Amino acid sequence: MTALDVAFAAAGLITAASGLLAVTTRHLVHAALWLVVCLGGVAGCYLVLGAEFVALVQLLVYVGAIVVLVLFALMLTRAPIGPNREISTSRLHRVLAALLGAGVTVLLAAALLPIAGPPVERHVSSTTEVAQQLFGTWVWPFEVLSLLLLVALVAAMAVSRMTRPVQADDEAGAEREARESA
């Protein structure tokens, strides 16, 4: 086992743990911050694998853009910062989400980390090869993702501008003011 293998395992462990915390925490802002740690851990895995360009794109696009989008959506929709009993899930749902996340992590680890067999030969790719794949084969999924993010931002703005229903006390006060002004 080399130092790169240990670094990759450590980054993977941090990524899996922070991802688990992101989906099990009760605070929305804490979930966004754990998501930052999780996506940063994925970038660390890319760095260990020698894909510096992909790690940089991971940091810029996902950590920079998506987490900022989540935080802006929280601010624009005036979502509660602390725990809220109205939108809180039960302990059973949180445990099931944690078990599901752990199961997916185990399945991915079983698929990506073969237990027996010869060591996998590492392919060193250049930035040109990555760019050809990114802007050739994968250009449409990235464009669809950018449109999805744009729609989410516009929807967050629309939800933040919605008027709230008038309460009964406010209606009585408005009627009183209308009568007094007439």
HUMOZI-V290484 format. One record per helix or strand of 2 or more residues. SS is the DSSP state (a for helix, b for strand). FROM is the first residue (numbers start at 1). LEN is the number of residues. Records with the same first field share a line. If there is no record, write none. Layout:
SS: FROM-LEN / FROM-LEN
This chain:
a: 3-22 / 28-21 / 52-25 / 91-22 / 127-11 / 139-23 / 168-14
